[in-house]
Amino acid sequence: MMKNKGRPSEPIKTLYMLDDPGKDKHVHSHVLRGLVEAGIEPVIGYFYGDPKDSVMAQDGISAFGLGLERAQFRGLNLRAVRRLKALIGREGFKVVHCQRHRALIHAGLALPGTKGPSLFYTVRSTNVLRNLQRRLGFRLISKRLAKVICVSKAVCDYMKKMAPYMPESKFVIIRNGVDLSAFEKPFSRDEARRFLGIPEDGFYFGIIARLKKAKCHDCLLRAFKEVVKTFPESRLAIVGDGPLLHDLKKICQELGLLEKVFFTGKVEYDQVALSMRAFDCFVHPSFREGLPVAVLEAMASNLPVITTWADGIRDIFELWEAGGEDSEIGKMVAPRNVEGLASAMIEYRNKTSEELSKIGTNARRCVEKHFSKEKMVDATVSVYEESLGKSS
C-alpha cells in the first residue's frame, strides 16, 4: 500500500513531461494516479499533440500542451524552451520529471532563471544515449539532475557506464510495476480467443508487443517452425501492430505457417488482461529491454513465460532467486538464439497443464513480491521527498 495516505501539509507540485498524448502508457498512468493518492499534485506536460486527447488527464490530473507540431520536436526547439521556462516560473513546480530524452534536454535548458525545481529523469532503455549528440546533450544537462531513475539494474549499469562523470548517488533503481488487480478478472480462455478472433482450440504460444526489430518476432517465428514439427497442433498468436507487420507475414508465408500464426492487431491496455487469457504460454524473445512490462503482465496473469536474458529481463529472475526462491517462474534463453528459443518452447509444450499452471502461479507470486504498482509509486514518492529534503 502507499506510504503517504494523508495529503502532506505542502503538496509537491510536479510537472510530468511526455512527448505527446500518443505516448500515454499505463505505467505512466499508474505513477500519476499513485502520486495523486500520495498527496502530490501532478500536471502532465506535452510538447506536441492536443492535451484533450490524453487518457490520463482526469481524476485530479491536469494536462497542458506547448503547442508544437510533431516535426518541430525532432530537434531542439527554443520556443518550447521559452514556453516551458515561463510555465515553470509561473506555476511554481517543485519537481520536473522527464520521461524521454528530448523532454529532458528542453526541461534542463528551461530551468536556469527559475526558482530551481528538482529535475528527475526516468530511463527505460539501454540505448537512450546511443549517439554523440545525445551523449553531449545529456552531459550538458547532467549537473541539474537531482536523480536519474532507472527501471532496472541493467539500465542503471548502462547509464553509469555512459555517464561516468555523474556521482553514483544520483542513480536510483525504481522498477516498473503493474496493476495486479487488473489481471484477476475471471475471463475464460474461449472468451479471450473469441475476442482476439482466433480459433478456440489448440495450444497457444502468445506475445503482446509492438512489431519492431528489438522484439525479435522473426526469431520467434523461426523457432515456432521447429515447434510445429514436433507438435503440429500448436498455434502462435501475435498481438500488436508496428512497422514490421508486412515483413513478418512474409516470413510466415515462407515458413509455411500461415494457418498456424495469427496476427490479431493492437489491443488497448484495458484489453490486455483479457487477451492474456487466450495463451497457454507467453513468449517474449526481445534482444533489448529496460524492464518489459508485457512480461510482468503475463506473469501477473499466471502465465509461464519464455524470454531472454537481455538487459533488464534478468532483474525479474535474479530478484526471485535472491529472495531464496528455487521454484520455476519461466525460462530465459540467449537473445537472437532461434535454436535455444525453440528448445524452450518444445520443453514447455511437453509439460502438462498442471505443471504449466504451477509455473504460472509462481510467476504471479514473483510480480506480487517485487513488481507491484504500489512498490513503484512508493519508491517514486520517496525519491521526490528525499531530494526535496523531506522525511520519507
ROTORPA-201598 format. One record per residue (C-alpha): y negated, z negated, x negated; residue number from 1. Coordinates in steps of 0.1 Angstrom, whole numbers, plus 5000, padded with zeros to 4 digits. Each point is the difference from the previous one (the first is absolute). Layout:
<rs>
<r yy="Y" zz="Z" xx="X" resi="NUM"/>
...
</rs>
This chain:
<rs>
<r yy="5000" zz="5000" xx="5000" resi="1"/>
<r yy="4964" zz="5004" xx="4990" resi="2"/>
<r yy="4986" zz="4972" xx="4980" resi="3"/>
<r yy="4965" zz="5001" xx="5015" resi="4"/>
<r yy="5003" zz="4994" xx="5037" resi="5"/>
<r yy="4964" zz="4989" xx="5007" resi="6"/>
<r yy="4970" zz="5020" xx="4992" resi="7"/>
<r yy="4983" zz="4990" xx="4967" resi="8"/>
<r yy="4965" zz="4985" xx="5002" resi="9"/>
<r yy="4987" zz="5030" xx="4982" resi="10"/>
<r yy="5020" zz="5031" xx="5009" resi="11"/>
<r yy="5007" zz="5025" xx="4973" resi="12"/>
<r yy="4984" zz="5032" xx="5011" resi="13"/>
<r yy="5022" zz="5028" xx="4985" resi="14"/>
<r yy="4994" zz="5037" xx="4996" resi="15"/>
<r yy="5034" zz="5018" xx="5000" resi="16"/>
<r yy="4995" zz="5035" xx="4985" resi="17"/>
<r yy="5022" zz="5029" xx="5010" resi="18"/>
<r yy="4996" zz="5038" xx="4996" resi="19"/>
<r yy="5002" zz="5010" xx="5037" resi="20"/>
<r yy="5016" zz="4989" xx="5033" resi="21"/>
<r yy="5028" zz="5024" xx="4992" resi="22"/>
<r yy="5010" zz="4976" xx="4972" resi="23"/>
<r yy="5005" zz="4972" xx="5025" resi="24"/>
<r yy="5034" zz="4984" xx="4992" resi="25"/>
<r yy="5019" zz="4971" xx="5015" resi="26"/>
<r yy="4999" zz="4981" xx="4968" resi="27"/>
<r yy="4962" zz="5000" xx="5002" resi="28"/>
<r yy="5002" zz="4990" xx="5036" resi="29"/>
<r yy="5022" zz="4970" xx="4992" resi="30"/>
<r yy="4975" zz="4989" xx="4973" resi="31"/>
<r yy="4969" zz="5005" xx="5022" resi="32"/>
<r yy="5015" zz="4982" xx="5030" resi="33"/>
<r yy="5012" zz="4972" xx="4978" resi="34"/>
<r yy="4966" zz="4996" xx="4985" resi="35"/>
<r yy="4985" zz="4996" xx="5035" resi="36"/>
<r yy="5026" zz="4973" xx="5008" resi="37"/>
<r yy="4990" zz="4983" xx="4967" resi="38"/>
<r yy="4963" zz="4998" xx="5011" resi="39"/>
<r yy="4989" zz="5029" xx="4978" resi="40"/>
<r yy="4977" zz="5027" xx="5014" resi="41"/>
<r yy="5013" zz="5034" xx="4989" resi="42"/>
<r yy="4980" zz="5032" xx="5004" resi="43"/>
<r yy="5016" zz="5033" xx="4993" resi="44"/>
<r yy="4980" zz="5026" xx="4981" resi="45"/>
<r yy="5009" zz="5037" xx="5001" resi="46"/>
<r yy="4984" zz="5026" xx="4976" resi="47"/>
<r yy="5007" zz="5029" xx="5024" resi="48"/>
<r yy="5014" zz="5006" xx="5034" resi="49"/>
<r yy="4990" zz="4984" xx="5033" resi="50"/>
<r yy="5004" zz="4962" xx="5000" resi="51"/>
<r yy="5007" zz="5003" xx="5038" resi="52"/>
<r yy="5033" zz="5015" xx="4991" resi="53"/>
<r yy="5011" zz="4968" xx="4982" resi="54"/>
<r yy="5031" zz="4985" xx="5015" resi="55"/>
<r yy="4993" zz="4967" xx="4982" resi="56"/>
<r yy="4964" zz="4994" xx="5012" resi="57"/>
<r yy="5007" zz="4976" xx="5029" resi="58"/>
<r yy="5005" zz="4963" xx="5008" resi="59"/>
<r yy="4973" zz="4987" xx="4977" resi="60"/>
<r yy="5001" zz="5028" xx="4975" resi="61"/>
<r yy="4971" zz="5025" xx="4999" resi="62"/>
<r yy="4996" zz="5032" xx="4981" resi="63"/>
<r yy="4972" zz="5023" xx="4987" resi="64"/>
<r yy="4998" zz="5033" xx="4983" resi="65"/>
<r yy="4979" zz="5013" xx="4971" resi="66"/>
<r yy="4997" zz="5034" xx="5016" resi="67"/>
<r yy="5015" zz="5022" xx="4973" resi="68"/>
<r yy="5021" zz="5031" xx="5005" resi="69"/>
<r yy="5034" zz="4999" xx="4984" resi="70"/>
<r yy="4990" zz="5026" xx="4974" resi="71"/>
<r yy="4971" zz="4979" xx="4989" resi="72"/>
<r yy="5023" zz="4971" xx="4991" resi="73"/>
<r yy="5021" zz="5020" xx="4974" resi="74"/>
<r yy="4977" zz="4989" xx="4973" resi="75"/>
<r yy="4971" zz="4975" xx="4995" resi="76"/>
<r yy="4975" zz="5001" xx="5029" resi="77"/>
<r yy="4968" zz="4982" xx="4992" resi="78"/>
<r yy="4989" zz="5000" xx="5036" resi="79"/>
<r yy="5031" zz="4979" xx="5008" resi="80"/>
<r yy="4992" zz="4976" xx="4972" resi="81"/>
<r yy="4964" zz="4995" xx="5013" resi="82"/>
<r yy="5012" zz="4995" xx="5036" resi="83"/>
<r yy="5026" zz="4976" xx="4989" resi="84"/>
<r yy="4975" zz="4980" xx="4979" resi="85"/>
<r yy="4977" zz="4997" xx="5030" resi="86"/>
<r yy="5028" zz="4989" xx="5022" resi="87"/>
<r yy="5013" zz="4973" xx="4976" resi="88"/>
<r yy="4964" zz="4987" xx="4995" resi="89"/>
<r yy="4993" zz="5000" xx="5037" resi="90"/>
<r yy="5033" zz="4984" xx="5013" resi="91"/>
<r yy="5005" zz="4974" xx="4972" resi="92"/>
<r yy="5036" zz="5007" xx="4994" resi="93"/>
<r yy="5017" zz="4974" xx="4978" resi="94"/>
<r yy="5030" zz="5022" xx="4992" resi="95"/>
<r yy="5003" zz="5038" xx="4996" resi="96"/>
<r yy="5037" zz="5009" xx="5000" resi="97"/>
<r yy="5008" zz="5036" xx="4990" resi="98"/>
<r yy="5033" zz="5017" xx="5008" resi="99"/>
<r yy="4998" zz="5032" xx="4981" resi="100"/>
<r yy="4986" zz="5012" xx="4967" resi="101"/>
<r yy="4970" zz="5020" xx="5012" resi="102"/>
<r yy="4989" zz="4972" xx="5023" resi="103"/>
<r yy="5001" zz="4977" xx="4970" resi="104"/>
<r yy="4978" zz="5022" xx="4979" resi="105"/>
<r yy="4974" zz="5004" xx="5027" resi="106"/>
<r yy="5000" zz="4963" xx="5009" resi="107"/>
<r yy="4998" zz="4990" xx="4964" resi="108"/>
<r yy="4969" zz="5022" xx="4994" resi="109"/>
<r yy="4984" zz="4986" xx="5032" resi="110"/>
<r yy="5003" zz="4963" xx="4990" resi="111"/>
<r yy="4972" zz="4998" xx="4974" resi="112"/>
<r yy="4968" zz="4986" xx="5016" resi="113"/>
<r yy="5019" zz="4984" xx="5029" resi="114"/>
<r yy="5007" zz="4963" xx="5004" resi="115"/>
<r yy="5032" zz="5004" xx="4981" resi="116"/>
<r yy="5030" zz="5000" xx="5024" resi="117"/>
<r yy="5034" zz="4996" xx="4983" resi="118"/>
<r yy="5017" zz="5034" xx="4995" resi="119"/>
<r yy="5038" zz="5004" xx="5005" resi="120"/>
<r yy="5022" zz="5030" xx="4996" resi="121"/>
<r yy="5035" zz="5004" xx="5013" resi="122"/>
<r yy="5022" zz="5023" xx="4980" resi="123"/>
<r yy="5031" zz="5015" xx="5018" resi="124"/>
<r yy="5012" zz="5025" xx="4975" resi="125"/>
<r yy="5011" zz="5004" xx="4964" resi="126"/>
<r yy="4980" zz="5032" xx="4994" resi="127"/>
<r yy="4965" zz="4990" xx="5013" resi="128"/>
<r yy="4985" zz="5004" xx="4965" resi="129"/>
<r yy="5017" zz="5033" xx="4994" resi="130"/>
<r yy="4972" zz="5019" xx="4982" resi="131"/>
<r yy="4972" zz="4994" xx="4976" resi="132"/>
<r yy="4973" zz="5002" xx="5027" resi="133"/>
<r yy="5017" zz="4972" xx="5021" resi="134"/>
<r yy="5005" zz="4978" xx="4969" resi="135"/>
<r yy="4964" zz="5003" xx="4990" resi="136"/>
<r yy="4988" zz="4993" xx="5035" resi="137"/>
<r yy="5022" zz="4969" xx="5002" resi="138"/>
<r yy="4988" zz="4987" xx="4967" resi="139"/>
<r yy="4964" zz="5004" xx="5011" resi="140"/>
<r yy="5006" zz="4979" xx="5031" resi="141"/>
<r yy="5025" zz="4976" xx="4985" resi="142"/>
<r yy="4975" zz="4973" xx="4989" resi="143"/>
<r yy="4989" zz="4996" xx="5036" resi="144"/>
<r yy="5035" zz="4994" xx="5014" resi="145"/>
<r yy="5009" zz="4965" xx="5010" resi="146"/>
<r yy="5037" zz="5008" xx="5005" resi="147"/>
<r yy="5023" zz="5030" xx="4998" resi="148"/>
<r yy="5026" zz="4995" xx="5026" resi="149"/>
<r yy="5033" zz="5017" xx="4992" resi="150"/>
<r yy="5027" zz="5005" xx="5026" resi="151"/>
<r yy="5029" zz="4995" xx="4976" resi="152"/>
<r yy="5008" zz="4989" xx="4964" resi="153"/>
<r yy="5004" zz="5036" xx="4990" resi="154"/>
<r yy="4965" zz="5009" xx="5012" resi="155"/>
<r yy="4986" zz="4969" xx="4983" resi="156"/>
<r yy="5017" zz="5010" xx="4967" resi="157"/>
<r yy="4987" zz="5035" xx="5003" resi="158"/>
<r yy="4964" zz="4988" xx="5006" resi="159"/>
<r yy="5002" zz="4976" xx="4971" resi="160"/>
<r yy="5012" zz="5028" xx="4977" resi="161"/>
<r yy="4973" zz="5024" xx="5012" resi="162"/>
<r yy="4972" zz="4975" xx="4999" resi="163"/>
<r yy="5008" zz="4977" xx="4970" resi="164"/>
<r yy="4963" zz="4991" xx="4997" resi="165"/>
<r yy="5002" zz="4980" xx="5033" resi="166"/>
<r yy="5009" zz="4963" xx="4999" resi="167"/>
<r yy="5035" zz="4993" xx="5013" resi="168"/>
<r yy="4985" zz="4974" xx="5023" resi="169"/>
<r yy="4984" zz="5028" xx="5021" resi="170"/>
<r yy="5034" zz="5014" xx="5010" resi="171"/>
<r yy="5020" zz="4985" xx="5029" resi="172"/>
<r yy="5031" zz="5012" xx="5018" resi="173"/>
<r yy="4999" zz="4999" xx="5038" resi="174"/>
<r yy="5030" zz="5019" xx="5013" resi="175"/>
<r yy="5000" zz="5021" xx="5032" resi="176"/>
<r yy="5011" zz="4982" xx="5031" resi="177"/>
<r yy="5014" zz="5012" xx="5034" resi="178"/>
<r yy="4997" zz="4987" xx="5035" resi="179"/>
<r yy="5035" zz="4987" xx="5005" resi="180"/>
<r yy="4996" zz="4995" xx="5037" resi="181"/>
<r yy="4995" zz="5037" xx="5005" resi="182"/>
<r yy="5035" zz="5006" xx="4988" resi="183"/>
<r yy="5017" zz="4975" xx="5024" resi="184"/>
<r yy="4998" zz="5021" xx="5031" resi="185"/>
<r yy="5034" zz="5008" xx="5015" resi="186"/>
<r yy="5000" zz="5038" xx="4999" resi="187"/>
<r yy="5034" zz="5016" xx="5003" resi="188"/>
<r yy="5013" zz="5026" xx="4976" resi="189"/>
<r yy="5004" zz="5026" xx="5027" resi="190"/>
<r yy="4964" zz="4993" xx="5012" resi="191"/>
<r yy="4987" zz="5005" xx="4965" resi="192"/>
<r yy="5019" zz="5032" xx="4994" resi="193"/>
<r yy="4988" zz="5014" xx="5033" resi="194"/>
<r yy="4965" zz="4992" xx="4990" resi="195"/>
<r yy="5003" zz="5019" xx="4968" resi="196"/>
<r yy="5017" zz="5029" xx="5017" resi="197"/>
<r yy="5032" zz="4999" xx="4979" resi="198"/>
<r yy="5036" zz="5000" xx="5011" resi="199"/>
<r yy="5012" zz="4966" xx="5010" resi="200"/>
<r yy="5034" zz="5000" xx="4983" resi="201"/>
<r yy="5008" zz="4998" xx="4963" resi="202"/>
<r yy="4991" zz="4978" xx="4970" resi="203"/>
<r yy="4963" zz="5004" xx="4991" resi="204"/>
<r yy="4983" zz="4996" xx="4966" resi="205"/>
<r yy="4963" zz="4999" xx="5007" resi="206"/>
<r yy="4966" zz="5000" xx="4983" resi="207"/>
<r yy="4965" zz="4995" xx="5013" resi="208"/>
<r yy="4974" zz="5013" xx="4975" resi="209"/>
<r yy="4974" zz="5026" xx="4994" resi="210"/>
<r yy="5015" zz="5033" xx="4988" resi="211"/>
<r yy="4985" zz="5001" xx="4966" resi="212"/>
<r yy="5013" zz="5004" xx="4964" resi="213"/>
<r yy="5002" zz="4963" xx="4990" resi="214"/>
<r yy="5024" zz="4991" xx="5029" resi="215"/>
<r yy="5026" zz="5024" xx="4986" resi="216"/>
<r yy="5014" zz="5013" xx="5032" resi="217"/>
<r yy="5014" zz="5030" xx="4981" resi="218"/>
<r yy="5022" zz="4976" xx="4980" resi="219"/>
<r yy="5011" zz="4984" xx="5033" resi="220"/>
<r yy="5010" zz="5033" xx="5015" resi="221"/>
<r yy="5021" zz="5009" xx="4969" resi="222"/>
<r yy="5016" zz="4966" xx="5000" resi="223"/>
<r yy="5008" zz="5003" xx="5037" resi="224"/>
<r yy="5017" zz="5033" xx="4993" resi="225"/>
<r yy="5025" zz="4981" xx="4980" resi="226"/>
<r yy="5004" zz="4974" xx="5027" resi="227"/>
<r yy="5010" zz="5025" xx="5027" resi="228"/>
<r yy="5028" zz="5014" xx="4977" resi="229"/>
<r yy="5018" zz="4966" xx="5005" resi="230"/>
<r yy="4985" zz="4990" xx="5034" resi="231"/>
<r yy="4992" zz="5033" xx="5018" resi="232"/>
<r yy="4990" zz="4981" xx="5032" resi="233"/>
<r yy="4971" zz="4983" xx="4982" resi="234"/>
<r yy="4964" zz="5008" xx="5010" resi="235"/>
<r yy="4966" zz="4996" xx="4984" resi="236"/>
<r yy="4967" zz="4993" xx="5019" resi="237"/>
<r yy="4968" zz="5007" xx="4981" resi="238"/>
<r yy="4970" zz="4985" xx="5018" resi="239"/>
<r yy="4965" zz="5009" xx="4989" resi="240"/>
<r yy="4978" zz="5030" xx="4993" resi="241"/>
<r yy="4983" zz="5014" xx="4970" resi="242"/>
<r yy="4994" zz="5030" xx="4977" resi="243"/>
<r yy="5036" zz="5004" xx="4990" resi="244"/>
<r yy="5015" zz="5005" xx="5035" resi="245"/>
<r yy="5005" zz="5038" xx="4995" resi="246"/>
<r yy="5015" zz="4996" xx="4966" resi="247"/>
<r yy="5024" zz="4973" xx="5011" resi="248"/>
<r yy="5012" zz="5020" xx="5030" resi="249"/>
<r yy="5006" zz="5029" xx="4976" resi="250"/>
<r yy="5021" zz="4977" xx="4977" resi="251"/>
<r yy="5020" zz="4989" xx="5031" resi="252"/>
<r yy="5008" zz="5037" xx="5008" resi="253"/>
<r yy="5010" zz="5007" xx="4964" resi="254"/>
<r yy="5024" zz="4969" xx="5001" resi="255"/>
<r yy="5014" zz="5009" xx="5034" resi="256"/>
<r yy="4988" zz="4968" xx="5015" resi="257"/>
<r yy="4979" zz="5013" xx="5029" resi="258"/>
<r yy="5024" zz="4985" xx="5026" resi="259"/>
<r yy="5002" zz="4966" xx="4984" resi="260"/>
<r yy="4964" zz="4993" xx="4989" resi="261"/>
<r yy="4973" zz="4993" xx="5027" resi="262"/>
<r yy="4963" zz="5002" xx="4993" resi="263"/>
<r yy="4984" zz="4979" xx="5028" resi="264"/>
<r yy="4963" zz="5002" xx="4990" resi="265"/>
<r yy="4977" zz="4970" xx="4996" resi="266"/>
<r yy="5002" zz="4969" xx="5021" resi="267"/>
<r yy="4971" zz="4975" xx="5005" resi="268"/>
<r yy="5002" zz="4965" xx="4987" resi="269"/>
<r yy="5009" zz="4985" xx="5033" resi="270"/>
<r yy="5029" zz="5023" xx="5002" resi="271"/>
<r yy="5015" zz="4992" xx="4966" resi="272"/>
<r yy="5020" zz="4970" xx="5011" resi="273"/>
<r yy="5016" zz="5021" xx="5028" resi="274"/>
<r yy="5007" zz="5029" xx="4975" resi="275"/>
<r yy="5017" zz="4976" xx="4975" resi="276"/>
<r yy="5026" zz="4992" xx="5027" resi="277"/>
<r yy="5013" zz="5036" xx="4998" resi="278"/>
<r yy="5013" zz="4995" xx="4965" resi="279"/>
<r yy="5032" zz="4985" xx="4986" resi="280"/>
<r yy="4986" zz="4999" xx="4964" resi="281"/>
<r yy="4965" zz="5005" xx="4987" resi="282"/>
<r yy="4995" zz="5022" xx="4969" resi="283"/>
<r yy="4968" zz="5001" xx="4979" resi="284"/>
<r yy="5004" zz="5019" xx="4968" resi="285"/>
<r yy="4964" zz="4999" xx="4988" resi="286"/>
<r yy="4992" zz="5004" xx="4963" resi="287"/>
<r yy="4966" zz="4982" xx="5002" resi="288"/>
<r yy="4991" zz="4970" xx="5022" resi="289"/>
<r yy="4976" zz="4972" xx="4999" resi="290"/>
<r yy="5020" zz="4980" xx="5025" resi="291"/>
<r yy="5014" zz="5021" xx="5029" resi="292"/>
<r yy="4992" zz="4986" xx="5034" resi="293"/>
<r yy="5026" zz="5023" xx="5015" resi="294"/>
<r yy="5028" zz="4984" xx="4981" resi="295"/>
<r yy="4988" zz="4965" xx="5011" resi="296"/>
<r yy="4998" zz="5012" xx="5036" resi="297"/>
<r yy="5036" zz="5014" xx="4998" resi="298"/>
<r yy="5012" zz="4966" xx="4986" resi="299"/>
<r yy="4980" zz="4982" xx="5028" resi="300"/>
<r yy="5020" zz="5022" xx="5024" resi="301"/>
<r yy="5033" zz="4986" xx="4986" resi="302"/>
<r yy="5009" zz="5032" xx="4983" resi="303"/>
<r yy="5018" zz="5004" xx="4967" resi="304"/>
<r yy="4978" zz="5019" xx="4975" resi="305"/>
<r yy="5007" zz="5024" xx="4972" resi="306"/>
<r yy="4971" zz="5006" xx="4978" resi="307"/>
<r yy="4990" zz="5004" xx="4963" resi="308"/>
<r yy="4988" zz="4976" xx="4974" resi="309"/>
<r yy="4967" zz="5018" xx="4997" resi="310"/>
<r yy="4970" zz="4978" xx="4993" resi="311"/>
<r yy="4993" zz="4973" xx="5027" resi="312"/>
<r yy="5033" zz="5006" xx="5018" resi="313"/>
<r yy="5016" zz="4977" xx="4974" resi="314"/>
<r yy="4979" zz="4971" xx="5013" resi="315"/>
<r yy="5020" zz="4999" xx="5032" resi="316"/>
<r yy="5033" zz="4996" xx="4983" resi="317"/>
<r yy="4988" zz="4978" xx="4971" resi="318"/>
<r yy="4983" zz="4975" xx="5023" resi="319"/>
<r yy="5032" zz="4997" xx="5020" resi="320"/>
<r yy="5021" zz="4994" xx="4969" resi="321"/>
<r yy="4974" zz="4977" xx="4985" resi="322"/>
<r yy="5004" zz="4978" xx="5031" resi="323"/>
<r yy="5036" zz="4994" xx="4991" resi="324"/>
<r yy="5014" zz="5025" xx="5025" resi="325"/>
<r yy="5031" zz="5020" xx="4990" resi="326"/>
<r yy="5006" zz="5016" xx="5034" resi="327"/>
<r yy="4994" zz="5038" xx="5003" resi="328"/>
<r yy="4968" zz="5013" xx="5017" resi="329"/>
<r yy="5004" zz="5036" xx="4989" resi="330"/>
<r yy="5004" zz="5023" xx="4970" resi="331"/>
<r yy="4977" zz="5013" xx="4974" resi="332"/>
<r yy="5008" zz="5032" xx="4980" resi="333"/>
<r yy="4981" zz="5019" xx="4973" resi="334"/>
<r yy="4971" zz="5021" xx="5012" resi="335"/>
<r yy="5006" zz="5037" xx="5003" resi="336"/>
<r yy="5037" zz="4995" xx="4995" resi="337"/>
<r yy="5018" zz="5021" xx="5027" resi="338"/>
<r yy="5035" zz="4990" xx="4988" resi="339"/>
<r yy="4992" zz="4962" xx="5000" resi="340"/>
<r yy="4983" zz="5003" xx="5034" resi="341"/>
<r yy="5029" zz="5019" xx="5015" resi="342"/>
<r yy="5025" zz="4974" xx="4986" resi="343"/>
<r yy="4980" zz="4971" xx="5016" resi="344"/>
<r yy="4999" zz="5019" xx="5034" resi="345"/>
<r yy="5037" zz="5007" xx="4999" resi="346"/>
<r yy="5007" zz="4963" xx="4991" resi="347"/>
<r yy="4980" zz="4988" xx="5030" resi="348"/>
<r yy="5015" zz="5027" xx="5023" resi="349"/>
<r yy="5034" zz="4985" xx="4990" resi="350"/>
<r yy="4990" zz="4965" xx="5011" resi="351"/>
<r yy="5009" zz="4987" xx="5035" resi="352"/>
<r yy="4973" zz="4993" xx="5025" resi="353"/>
<r yy="5005" zz="4963" xx="4995" resi="354"/>
<r yy="4994" zz="5003" xx="4963" resi="355"/>
<r yy="4969" zz="5020" xx="5005" resi="356"/>
<r yy="4987" zz="4975" xx="5026" resi="357"/>
<r yy="5005" zz="4972" xx="4975" resi="358"/>
<r yy="4980" zz="5018" xx="4974" resi="359"/>
<r yy="4973" zz="5008" xx="5026" resi="360"/>
<r yy="4998" zz="4963" xx="5010" resi="361"/>
<r yy="4995" zz="4990" xx="4963" resi="362"/>
<r yy="4973" zz="5027" xx="4997" resi="363"/>
<r yy="4981" zz="4984" xx="5030" resi="364"/>
<r yy="5003" zz="4966" xx="4984" resi="365"/>
<r yy="4984" zz="5014" xx="4968" resi="366"/>
<r yy="4970" zz="5013" xx="5019" resi="367"/>
<r yy="4996" zz="4968" xx="5019" resi="368"/>
<r yy="5000" zz="4980" xx="4968" resi="369"/>
<r yy="4978" zz="5022" xx="4978" resi="370"/>
<r yy="4982" zz="5028" xx="5019" resi="371"/>
<r yy="4985" zz="4987" xx="5033" resi="372"/>
<r yy="4965" zz="5010" xx="5010" resi="373"/>
<r yy="4992" zz="4963" xx="5001" resi="374"/>
<r yy="5007" zz="4996" xx="4963" resi="375"/>
<r yy="4979" zz="5030" xx="4992" resi="376"/>
<r yy="4970" zz="4988" xx="5020" resi="377"/>
<r yy="5002" zz="4964" xx="4988" resi="378"/>
<r yy="5000" zz="5012" xx="4964" resi="379"/>
<r yy="4970" zz="5023" xx="5007" resi="380"/>
<r yy="4980" zz="4972" xx="5016" resi="381"/>
<r yy="5008" zz="4977" xx="4970" resi="382"/>
<r yy="4988" zz="5026" xx="4976" resi="383"/>
<r yy="4967" zz="5004" xx="5019" resi="384"/>
<r yy="4995" zz="4963" xx="5001" resi="385"/>
<r yy="5008" zz="4995" xx="4964" resi="386"/>
<r yy="4976" zz="5027" xx="4988" resi="387"/>
<r yy="4973" zz="4985" xx="5022" resi="388"/>
<r yy="5005" zz="4965" xx="4986" resi="389"/>
<r yy="5015" zz="4986" xx="5032" resi="390"/>
<r yy="5031" zz="4978" xx="5002" resi="391"/>
<r yy="5032" zz="5017" xx="5012" resi="392"/>
</rs>
